[in-house]
Amino acid sequence: MTLSAIAAIVLIALLALALILWPLLRRGPTPSGFFADPPDRSDELNEEKTALYRALKELEFDYQAGHLSEDDYAALRSRYESRAAQILKELDALEAARPKAERRPPKREATAAAASARQPRQWIRSPVTLIVGAGALVVFGLTLGLGVARYTEPDRTTVPPGGRLPVPMDMPERPATAATDPSRPIPPEVFRGMLQAAHQSLDTGRYQEAIAAYQAVLKRDPKNVEAITHLGVILSIAGHDDNALEAFDKAIAIDPGYAHAWWDKARVLYEVKQDNAGAIQAWEKFVALVPDGEDRDRALRQIQEAKGRLLKSKK
């Protein structure tokens, strides 16, 4: 390698290092995004408070829709409200302990201050400059690597014909993480929240989101009859009635006491397949499982209609 080539490589390396290290060495406020300060505790608490309020609204919606029993609703609501009270108390304590000079300005002033802090941004500290510097480092590494490989390559005449270089055979497997290990246990309230999110997507017509959410539930619990049955409902909406009936039968085989699967099976048999006898049998199973109420009365009316239709078809 010539002296001029070495000088060029060193020059590229110095320029790249200067571009990368300049934002770190320069005095002044640190730009947000790449080297942001650690989050403030009050910000974390406010985000958790917002999430809890949202969870309480969804909990109320699920309870009104009949997806939660009264005991589950009361237990979850008590837990969420208790945690919200703790967060509010901790926020008050943080605000009281903060010196007056460091207390946060009103929201409008804070927004103006943040906007003014973002205004004068030097080009040398922009993300584009950092990316260009990183690219220069990559070019430098490739150039240096090619030079090293060229001048340190072993003499191939020393390798016998047909010989092989040693290759490691056993590579250690990467340990499974929480993202790649769906069998890792999660709290019951979190699992219930996954089902509630799936139900909400289904109720609002976001079927792709609902399918993905129910599949995530089934990765954790392959025998979850609630997720299987609601996937069958989506299949029925999409016109795949045979596949929907298979899903309902699968849920019933796992838990014959899950009334929701019997109802949806009866509906598809009656409305789509015109199988009055099968629908009557499924609705009778549903009636035997649910207590007195509007759903049971509706199923009894459907049984009478199906019997009348069956009688007409025989005549």
HELIX and SHEET records of a PDB file:
HELIX    1   1 LEU A    3  LEU A   25  1                                  23    
HELIX    2   2 ARG A   41  GLN A   64  1                                  24    
HELIX    3   3 GLU A   70  ALA A   97  1                                  28    
HELIX    4   4 LYS A  100  GLU A  102  5                                   3    
HELIX    5   5 LYS A  107  ARG A  118  1                                  12    
HELIX    6   6 TRP A  123  ARG A  125  5                                   3    
HELIX    7   7 PRO A  127  THR A  152  1                                  26    
HELIX    8   8 ARG A  156  THR A  158  5                                   3    
HELIX    9   9 PRO A  188  ASP A  203  1                                  16    
HELIX   10  10 TYR A  207  ARG A  220  1                                  14    
HELIX   11  11 VAL A  225  ILE A  237  1                                  13    
HELIX   12  12 ASP A  241  ILE A  254  1                                  14    
HELIX   13  13 ALA A  259  GLU A  271  1                                  13    
HELIX   14  14 ASN A  276  LEU A  289  1                                  14    
HELIX   15  15 GLU A  294  LYS A  314  1                                  21    
END                                                                             
